[in-house]
Amino acid sequence: MIGPQRTRTLAATLALVSLSGLSLAARAQDTPPPAGNPAPSVTPAPGPGDVAPAAPPPGQPTGPTPGQPGYPPPGQSYPPGYGPPGGYAPGYPPPGGYAPGYPPPGYPPGYAPPRYAPPAPMEPIHSGVYLHLHLGGGFTSISGSDGNGGTLKISGGGPSFAVAVGGAVAPNLAIFGNLFFTSASQPNLTDGGVNLGQAGGDALVGGFGAGVVYYFMPVNIYLSGAIAAVDFQADDSNGKTTYQSDTGVGFEGMIGKEFWVSEHWGLGAALEFVGASMKDKDNSSITWSAGAFNVLFSATCF
């Protein structure tokens, strides 16, 4: 058992040792390091508020930037693996070009782009205003009977002319009004079966009416027919009227073929038939019958 005297002696000794250690530590801090041994450099860790520099994206080369040590001046080469700013890696062309050996986008070898046939031209049709002119000639015959067996016949060749104006009511179909005549020049006369020979002057059958025409496309063949008011007149070589009828009823029909010469005009040929029945102007007991066949040259705007 330790007595009180020894306890106090031990406490004083421990206090002395502690004071000696503190004095040596203070002296070591004040003493400079020996010459020739530099002090180690310690980089402090970033504080909580400091932000570490961002790492470059994966695959992007790192290197010096303009203004930093290691960046070559203008006109000098660049470090291996580094090109001028804004350049493109080897094998990658600038925008708008293609790498060597790579053609522009297209079709694989052996395949061609699809070819589209141009649209077939539209079949021409007739529409709008209808204007028809024809001129030709043929044979015209007019016969008169008095009901007692007596018959007078006037016949011969002569010109034919007509004009028609109208408009389309459907594609290739038109209605029109027309004026026409057919004649026998210096006709032959026959009375009761007796040939009286050739007479001077002309015999003319003419009329005006309304009709319809239809074109068969694409062959451009047309058929037309008109109902008309028709009369007949024969004159001698002195221009004196020898025979004349009242207005009767007649028909004019044509079949023709035309060829396009412009967008709307066609030229061609046609056959015409005219038939009519009329009473004599001075003697109602006499009925005149007329018939004509003509070959025509035609011109039509339709």
C-alpha positions in Angstrom: 0.0 0.0 0.0 1.4 3.4 -1.0 1.4 6.1 1.5 0.4 9.7 1.0 3.9 10.9 0.9 4.9 8.6 -2.1 1.7 9.6 -4.0 2.5 13.2 -3.9 6.1 12.5 -5.1 4.8 10.5 -8.1 2.3 13.2 -9.2 5.0 15.9 -9.1 7.3 13.7 -11.3 4.6 13.2 -14.0 3.9 16.9 -14.1 7.6 17.6 -14.7 7.8 15.1 -17.5 4.8 16.7 -19.3 6.2 20.2 -19.1 9.4 18.9 -20.6 7.7 17.3 -23.6 5.7 20.5 -24.4 8.9 22.6 -24.3 10.7 20.2 -26.8 7.7 20.3 -29.2 7.6 24.1 -29.2 11.3 24.2 -29.9 11.0 21.8 -32.8 8.4 23.9 -34.5 10.5 27.1 -34.2 13.6 25.4 -35.6 14.0 25.7 -39.5 14.5 22.5 -41.5 18.1 21.5 -42.4 19.6 23.0 -45.6 19.4 20.7 -48.7 16.2 18.9 -47.7 13.2 20.7 -49.2 10.0 20.5 -47.3 7.4 18.2 -48.9 4.6 20.0 -50.8 1.1 19.1 -49.7 -1.9 20.0 -52.0 -4.9 20.7 -49.9 -8.1 18.8 -50.7 -10.9 20.8 -52.4 -13.2 22.3 -50.0 -17.0 21.6 -50.0 -17.7 24.6 -52.1 -15.1 24.0 -54.8 -16.1 22.3 -58.1 -13.7 19.9 -59.7 -13.0 20.6 -63.5 -15.3 18.6 -65.8 -13.7 15.5 -67.4 -13.7 15.5 -71.3 -16.5 13.4 -73.0 -15.5 9.8 -73.7 -13.8 9.4 -77.0 -12.8 13.1 -77.3 -9.0 13.7 -77.5 -7.5 15.8 -74.8 -4.8 18.2 -75.5 -3.7 21.8 -75.3 -6.0 24.6 -76.4 -5.0 27.9 -78.0 -3.1 30.0 -75.6 -1.8 27.2 -73.5 1.7 25.7 -73.4 2.1 23.0 -76.0 -0.3 24.5 -78.5 1.7 25.1 -81.7 1.7 28.6 -83.3 0.1 29.2 -86.8 1.8 27.5 -89.6 3.3 24.7 -87.5 2.2 21.1 -87.2 0.0 19.7 -84.5 0.8 17.0 -82.0 0.2 13.5 -83.1 -3.5 12.7 -83.1 -4.5 16.4 -83.0 -5.7 18.5 -85.9 -6.5 22.1 -86.3 -9.6 23.3 -84.5 -12.7 22.7 -86.6 -11.1 19.9 -88.7 -12.4 16.4 -89.3 -10.8 13.2 -88.3 -9.0 11.2 -91.1 -11.5 9.3 -93.2 -14.4 11.7 -92.4 -15.0 14.3 -95.1 -16.4 17.7 -94.4 -20.2 18.2 -94.7 -21.4 17.7 -98.2 -18.8 15.2 -99.3 -18.4 11.5 -99.0 -15.5 9.3 -97.9 -13.3 7.8 -100.6 -14.9 4.6 -101.9 -18.4 5.6 -100.6 -20.7 6.9 -103.3 -23.5 9.4 -102.6 -26.8 7.8 -101.5 -28.3 5.9 -104.3 -29.4 2.4 -105.3 -27.4 -0.8 -104.9 -25.5 -2.1 -108.0 -27.9 -3.8 -110.4 -30.9 -1.8 -109.2 -32.1 1.3 -111.1 -34.4 3.9 -109.8 -38.0 3.3 -110.8 -39.1 4.7 -114.1 -42.5 6.2 -114.4 -44.0 6.4 -117.9 -45.3 9.9 -118.8 -49.1 10.1 -118.6 -50.8 9.2 -121.8 -51.9 12.2 -123.8 -55.5 13.0 -123.3 -57.8 12.1 -126.1 -59.0 15.2 -127.9 -62.7 16.0 -127.5 -65.0 18.5 -129.2 -66.5 21.2 -127.0 -67.5 24.8 -127.0 -68.7 26.7 -130.1 -69.6 24.7 -133.2 -68.9 26.3 -136.6 -69.1 24.2 -139.8 -68.6 25.2 -143.4 -68.7 23.1 -146.5 -68.4 23.5 -150.2 -68.8 20.9 -152.8 -70.9 19.6 -155.6 -72.9 16.7 -156.9 -76.2 15.8 -158.6 -79.6 17.4 -157.9 -83.0 16.3 -159.2 -86.4 18.0 -158.8 -89.6 16.3 -160.0 -93.1 17.8 -160.2 -96.4 15.8 -160.5 -99.9 17.2 -161.1 -101.7 14.1 -160.0 -102.9 13.3 -163.6 -99.8 11.4 -164.6 -98.0 14.4 -166.0 -94.5 14.7 -164.6 -91.7 17.2 -165.1 -88.2 16.4 -164.1 -85.3 18.9 -163.8 -81.9 17.4 -163.0 -78.2 18.0 -163.3 -75.0 18.7 -161.6 -74.1 21.8 -159.6 -72.5 23.2 -156.5 -73.5 22.8 -152.9 -72.8 25.1 -150.0 -73.7 25.3 -146.3 -72.9 27.0 -143.0 -73.9 25.9 -139.5 -73.4 27.6 -136.2 -74.1 26.1 -132.7 -72.6 24.9 -129.5 -71.8 21.8 -127.5 -74.4 20.3 -125.2 -72.1 17.4 -124.2 -68.6 16.3 -125.2 -68.5 15.7 -129.0 -72.2 16.5 -129.3 -73.6 19.8 -130.6 -76.8 21.3 -131.7 -76.8 23.9 -134.5 -78.8 26.1 -136.9 -77.9 25.9 -140.6 -78.4 27.4 -144.0 -77.8 25.3 -147.1 -78.4 25.1 -150.8 -77.8 22.6 -153.6 -78.3 23.3 -157.3 -78.4 21.9 -160.9 -76.7 24.2 -163.4 -78.1 24.2 -166.9 -80.2 21.1 -166.0 -81.7 18.5 -168.3 -85.6 18.6 -168.7 -87.8 15.6 -169.1 -91.6 16.0 -169.5 -93.9 12.9 -169.4 -90.9 10.7 -170.1 -89.9 12.8 -173.1 -86.4 14.3 -173.0 -86.6 18.0 -173.8 -82.9 18.5 -173.7 -80.7 20.9 -171.7 -82.2 24.1 -170.4 -80.5 27.3 -169.6 -80.3 28.8 -166.2 -80.2 27.0 -162.8 -82.5 25.1 -160.5 -81.9 25.7 -156.8 -83.1 23.9 -153.7 -82.3 25.7 -150.5 -83.4 25.7 -146.8 -82.7 26.7 -143.3 -83.2 24.6 -140.2 -81.8 23.1 -137.0 -80.0 19.9 -136.4 -77.6 17.9 -134.3 -74.1 16.6 -134.9 -72.0 13.9 -133.1 -68.3 13.1 -133.5 -67.1 9.6 -132.9 -63.7 9.9 -131.3 -60.8 9.4 -131.6 -61.4 8.6 -135.3 -63.1 12.1 -135.7 -65.9 10.8 -137.9 -69.2 12.7 -137.6 -72.8 12.3 -138.4 -75.2 15.2 -138.6 -78.8 15.7 -139.5 -81.1 18.7 -139.7 -84.8 19.3 -140.3 -85.3 22.4 -142.5 -87.8 24.6 -144.2 -87.0 24.1 -147.9 -88.2 25.7 -151.2 -87.3 25.3 -154.8 -86.9 27.7 -157.7 -85.9 27.3 -161.4 -84.8 30.2 -163.7 -84.1 30.3 -167.4 -81.0 31.6 -169.0 -82.4 35.2 -168.8 -82.9 35.0 -165.1 -86.7 34.6 -165.4 -88.4 32.3 -162.9 -90.0 29.4 -164.6 -90.9 27.1 -161.7 -91.2 27.9 -158.0 -92.5 26.1 -154.9 -93.9 27.1 -151.6 -91.9 26.4 -148.5 -92.0 22.7 -147.6 -90.2 20.3 -145.2 -86.8 18.9 -146.0 -84.0 17.0 -144.4 -80.2 17.4 -144.8 -77.9 14.7 -143.6 -74.1 14.3 -143.7 -71.4 11.8 -142.8 -67.8 13.1 -142.8 -64.3 12.5 -141.6 -62.0 15.3 -140.5 -58.3 15.7 -139.5 -57.0 18.0 -136.8 -55.1 21.0 -138.1 -55.1 22.9 -134.8 -56.4 22.6 -131.3 -60.0 23.2 -132.4 -60.0 23.2 -136.2 -60.5 20.2 -138.4 -60.5 19.8 -142.2 -61.9 16.9 -144.1 -64.5 15.5 -146.5 -68.1 14.5 -146.3 -71.1 13.1 -148.2 -74.4 15.0 -148.1 -77.9 14.0 -148.8 -80.8 16.4 -149.2 -84.5 15.5 -149.5 -87.6 17.7 -149.6 -91.2 17.8 -150.5 -92.9 21.1 -151.5 -96.1 22.4 -153.1 -96.1 24.5 -156.2 -96.4 28.2 -155.5 -99.0 28.8 -158.1 -100.8 25.4 -158.4 -101.3 23.6 -155.1 -102.2 20.4 -157.0 -98.5 20.0 -158.1 -96.1 18.6 -155.6 -92.4 19.0 -156.1 -89.9 16.4 -154.7 -86.3 17.1 -154.5 -83.2 15.0 -153.9 -79.5 15.6 -154.0 -76.2 13.8 -153.4 -73.1 15.8 -153.0 -69.4 15.3 -152.2 -68.1 18.1 -149.9 -64.9 19.6 -148.6 -65.5 20.6 -144.9 -63.9 22.8 -142.3 -65.1 22.7 -138.7 -64.2 24.6 -135.5 -65.5 22.5 -132.6 
